[in-house]
Amino acid sequence: MIFPIIYNWVIIILRTCFTTIAFNYLPVWMTLDYVADLMYLVDMLITVHTGYLDQGILIKDLAHLKKRYLRSKHFLRDLVSLLPTDFLYFVFGLETPMVRINRLVRIPRLDEALDRMETRTSYPNTFRITKLMIYIFVLIHWNACLYFALSSYIGFGSDRWVYPNITKPEFASMRRQYFYCFWFSAQIFTTVGDTPLPKREEEYLFMIADLLIAVLVFASIVGNVGNVITSLRDRDNVFFPNHELVKAYLRSHHISKELRQRIDNWYQHLHINKKIMREKEILEQLPLHLRTEIAVSVHLPTLSKVTIFQSCEKSLLEELVLKLTPQVFSPGEYVCRKGDVGHEMYIIREGKLAVVADDGVTEYAVLTDSNFFGEISILNIKGNKSGNRRTANIRSIGYSDLFSLSKEDLTDVLSEFPAAKRHLEEKGRQILTKMGMLEDTGEEKEGEEDNVETKINTLESNLEILQTKLARLMMELESSNRKMQARVEQLELEVAALGNQPLEDEEERIKRELRGEGVGEEVRWEREEAEGEEEEGLDAKVKKEEQGEDGNELTKDGDGESTKSREGDVEKMVEVDNSGLKDPDDQEKKEKDDSEKNKDKGDDRPGKGDGAEIELEEEKEEKSGEIDSEEGGVTAEEDSENKDMKQKDEGQTKNE
């Protein structure tokens, strides 16, 4: 579509303004016109059959494609550009090619074509400059044609600004007319050279419009060229390290001339041979699978020549090529020295390296393409006397291109390929055995490895058990928290219910609980029942004694004394109950004192009263002895319980 669209944009205005050119080459223009129309029609047919993406799926069904195209704006634009306006030639004549101006509507198709070409070309910067020049050419061409038409309208040669008189032979030829107008327009747009001053108003308006357009043209040229230069510089910075910054750093730190010369030679080698040092940054924007395919196509031939990787699986090689880092060494530069700590292994892509002695003169061997070294120091082979240190001096003979593979990257890759790891370790053991640097570790090391693995497995199982127990404890803790919360709520309800009772009843209840009166109350009720039975028996005896004639006074006295003794016994029982937790020795002393008092009172009584009172006293003593024995057992139990209660109360008081 580039040819027919540009043809219409250039030729239609040319034929309209330069009538001589239009009539002299009319058959050619007519043929090219209809060839362009035919290409427009073919483009419509191709567009109808062009698939489109719907949710990532390419739609190829012709019915859907037709429906989509006929409902789009592209169809209307294409239809307008192919309207048969050529029939207007019969009205206006063949000298009016402007009837085909509808063909210019296809200009968006040109932009689409140029954009696709820019993404597909291998030289995008060159293509951008070319596209800009095409646009500028079309713009100057249109301005030249309009300038010639304006000169024809004003009059050729009427002043110095318009085109000279075409009657002069030197300005009469078609080529001279077009070239002069094109040169004049180029001078205006580029603001280069002196153009004649306008004389008429039409000339002034034309110059004003051209100058305004010239500002945009100049800005677009400068901007696009600046973008191209910037992109070229960015490309160089990405492909190669920034040489100017390195030079400035070397000058500011007064580096020796010899070292600066070596660095300049290194940069020169990179630029001349197109050595790319920053591959990962260049391909960083691509998805992983595309980066892998590119790395495989670029580095796999070199990697597959390495003997230790020849029998490895393809997936291992694909993982390794992504980890390779290119490095370039100058002539006489040491890649590694004996005794240095090794952090990477090297694969020779191009160049020669020498294995030299410590004196730097004696050469033991020469390494060439596809050789590798440095794997001993990064494989962690057990029994290696040198540990992870370099075992040889490697020096570059000329410029050498190497691939380096770090210890961390190799370990990560080999962890997924145990067979390749064993193969590399076996190769390393063979090399160390030949060099006499492998210690005989025996089976103890293998046993230690097994023990370590067993310990790890045991720790993992123990960890799982502990996690299970922890989960159970957490569940029990949650359950106990819920129970505790429920208990606290219940206690709060009980406290609220108790708060409604009088304060004095609450204090008495607390005192009784502290003194252990709960048990004493039961004993006191039993004693009262027993005393009630004794009082009934005594009343019966008193009635019998009152019937006798000789013992009325004695009986009264004895009855009074017995009543007093009963009252004393009741008071004693009440004191015992009230004392609660008093010592048993004090109670025995009180009982002895009471008994002595009763004896003294009994000795003062005469006759029958004495005998009756003694009998009553003996019966009372027998019953009181039984009660005391029962009371003593209860009292002992009360003492122990009350002591425990006191200790608990004291502990609670201290805590509060």
MOBEL-V913044 format. One line per field, one symbol per residue. ss: DSSP state (h for helix, s for strand, l for the rest). Layout:
BEGIN
ss: ???
END
This chain:
BEGIN
ss: lhhhhhhhhhhhhhhhhlhhhhhhlhhhhhhhhhhhhhhhhhhhhhhhlllsssllsssllhhhhhhhhhllhhhhhhhhhlllhhhhhhhhllllhhhhhhhhhhhhhhhhhhhhhhhhlllhhhhhhhhhhhhhhhhhhhhhhhhhhhhhhhllllllllllllllhhhllhhhhhhhhhhhhhhhhhllllllllllhhhhhhhhhhhhhhhhhhhhhhhhhhhhhhhhhhhhhhhlllhhhhhhhhhhllllhhhhhhhhhhhhhhhhhlllllhhhhlllllhhhhhhhhhhhhhhhhhllhhhllllhhhhhhhhhhlsssssllllsssllllsllsssssssllssssllllllsssssllllsslhhhhlllllsllllslllsssslllssssssshhhhhhhhlllhhhhhhhhhhhhhhhhhhllslllhhhhhhhhhhhhhhhhhhhhhhhhhhhhhhhhhhhhhhhhhhhhhhhhhhhhhhhhhllllhhhhhhhhhhhhhlhhhhhhhhhhhhhhhhhhhhhhhhhhhhhhhllllhhhhhhhhhhhhhhhhhhhhhhhhhhhhllllhhhhhhhhhhhhhhhhhhhhhllhhhhhhhhhhhhhhhhhhhhhhhhhhhhhhhhhhhhhhhhhhhhhhhhhl
END
